């Protein structure tokens, strides 16, 4: 039986901003984010996710990280519409989107392999989280979409990670056509690594796979991770520029009206 993780903790739980729960056993860490509105991503939750992933990257007892969200709904509903509606100037908009940039950078810079467990539908920023993972396991019902253009902005911050994972053709198709893509489409394009017919099958395979990885050479995995993300050294500046683009667009009258209508 696995021993209790002395590092296990919930990062500042709050009903409005969500929670991040971190546990670890036998070399496998679990990072579970939860938000009552479809596991959406407000700024405070994004900040906690980035912090926890950075911390796990320094832990010698952790070799593999599993990113998951609470069951019973979507994997991630994307950015918090409440916070998008509240943005009043470009500077505040940029800072909100920098939250996504910091999570993507934390994930891609983390020396541990990160597996995404995708148990349900995924929208916008959630697609970015999946793309910034090194391996993604999903169920057949885990369709996904980039809805940003439908509300007058674009998937600018998450775009580099998605494009790197599925290519410019796949990314541009998702960004322009905001309809849902099936899990099998995502598997074909390489966004999902494996797709299962049920959550039980997903969890069974994930548990075995993560434990197997945790027993392999951590130094080799860290070097593999560095190879996977080689060429992204400039992303700090790139993602900041993209956050600035989104921050400016989100304050426009067109986007304000579109967000109000879309989130109604």
N, C-alpha and C positions, 0 to 999 in steps of 0.2 A: 504494500500500500504506500502511495506517495506521502511524504511528510508534508506538514503544513508549511506554507511559504512564509517565513518571518518578515518578508518585505511586502506581503500582500496589503493593499490598501485601496480605498476609494478616494479619488482625487477630488476633494471639495464638492461633495454631492449637493445639488440644488435643483429643485423642481423646475425652475425656469431655464437654467443654463445646462442642465443635464449632468451626467456623471461619467467618470472614467474609472473603471475597476481594473486593477492590475494584479495578477497572480502568477506564480511560477512554480513549477515542479519538474524534476527530472530533466532539466535543461530546456524546457519549453515554457515560454512566458505567454500569457494571454492578456490582451488589451481589449477590454470590452467597453464600447461607448454606448450611452443610452440617452435618448431625449424623448419626452412624451409626444412630441409632434413628429412622428415618423422617423425617429433617429436623425433629425436634421442637425445642422452644425452651426450653432451660434458662436460668436467670437470666443467666449470663455471656454467652451468645450474644445474648440480648435487649439487654443493655447495649452490646455491641459494635455491634449493628445500629443502635441509636439514635445512638451516637457517630458512626458512619460516615455516616449520612444527614445529620446536622447538619453535618459537615465538607463534604460535597458541596454543601450549600446555600450555602456561602460561596465555592465555586470558580468563578471567572469563565470557565474553559475548559469547564465542564460546563453543558449546557442541558437535558438530559433524563436521567433516572435509570431504569434497568431493574432491578427487583427479581426475583431468581430464586433457585432452590435447585438442589442437585445432582440430576442425572437418575438414573433407575434405580429409582425408588420414588415415594412421594407427594410432592406439593409441600410439604406441611407436616402433620405429625401432631399439631400443637398443643402444649400445655404438656407439660413433662417430667414423666412419671408418677413417676420416681425422686425428683424434687425435691418433688412434691406429697406423696408418702408421707412425706418427711422433715420436713415442716413440723410444728412442735410447739406453736406459740402463734399468736394472732391477729396479733401484730405482725410475725412472720416471714411469715405468710400474706399480709398486706397488702403487704409489701415485694416478695414474689415477683410478685404481680399488678401492682404498680407497674411492673415491667419491661415488661409489655405496654402499659401506659398511656404510658410514655416513648417507646416505638417509635411508637405511633399519633400522639402529639403531634409527634414529630420528622418523621414523614411528612406530616402535614397542615400543619405550619408551614414545611416546606421550600419555598423559592420556585421550585424546579424541578418540572416535571411528572414524576410517577412512574408508570411502566407496570409492572404485574405480569405476569410470564410464568408461567402456571400449567400445568405439564406433567403434573400428576397429581392424585390425590385430596387434599382439604384438609379439615382438622378444626379446630374450636374456634378457638384463637388464630390459626391460619392464615387462617381466614375473615376475621378482623379485619384482617390484613395486606392481604388483597385489597381489603377495603372501604375501607381508608385510602389505597389507591392512587387515582390519578386516572383510570386507564384500565387495563383488565385483558383480556389475551388468553389464551385457554385452549384445550385440546384437548377433544374430546367425552367422553373418559374421565375428565375432571377433575370428578368429582362431589364434593359437599361436604356437611358436616353440622355442626351445633352439638350436641356430645355432653354439654355441661356438666350439664344436668339429670339425665342418666342416672347421673352420679356424685355427685349430691346438692348441686351448686352451681348456678350459672347463668351465662350469657354477659354478665355485668354490665359488665366493662371494655370489651370489644369491641363491646358493644351499641350505643352511640351512633353509631359509624362505620357499622355494618351498617344500622341503622335509617335513618340519613341517606341511605344509598345505595339501599335497596330499599323503604323505607317501613315503617310500623309493622305493617301486615298481613303482609308477607313476613317481617319479623324475628320477630314473635311466633309465626308458624307454624313457623319453623325452631327457635326456642327451646323451644317446647312439644313439638313432634313431632321427636324426635331422629333420625329416619330420614334416609337419604341423599337429597339432591336432585341431579338431573341437571344437567349443564353447560347444557343447553338451558333448563332451569328458571331457572338463574342468569342466563342471557342475557336471557330474557324479563323478568325482574325488574330488570335493569340492573346486576347485580353483575358479570357478565362483559360486556365491550363487544363482543368478537368471539370466535367459537368455530370451531375448525378440526378437520379429520378426522384429522390426524396431527401429530406433533411437528415433522417436517420442514416441513410447510406452515405451522405456527405460527412456527417460527424464520425462515423465509423472509419471511413477512409482517411479523414483528416487526422484523427488521433494516431492511427498507425503510421501515417506518413511523417507527421511531426516528430514522433518519438524516434523513428528511424533516422531522420535528419539530425536530431539532437545527439545521436551516438556517433556521428561522423566527425571528421577532423574540423574543429572550429576555425583553424587558421586557413584551411583550404576553402571553407565556405566564405570567409571574410575576403579572401583574394578573388573568389568568383564574383562576389558582390561588387567589388571594386571594378572588375572587368565589365560587368553588366552595365554599370552606370558611368563608365569612362566616357569622357567627352561632355559631361554635364557640369564641369567645374565652373562654368560661367553662369549657372542657373540662378545664383543669388541675385545678380544684377538683372538677368532676363526676367525672372519672376516678379521682381520689384517693378520693372517697366510694365509688365502685363497687369499687375495690380493697379498701377496708376491709370492705365487705359480703362479698366473696369470701373475704378473709382470715379472717373470723370463721366462715364456713360450713365452710371446708376443715378446720377443727380439730374439728368435731363428730364424735361417734361414728358417726352415720349415714354421713357423707361418708367418713370413714376406711375403714369397711367396704366402701362402694361403690367407692372408688378401688382398694382391695386386690383386690376381685373383678373389676373392670373391667380392671385392668392385668395380671391374672394370665396 
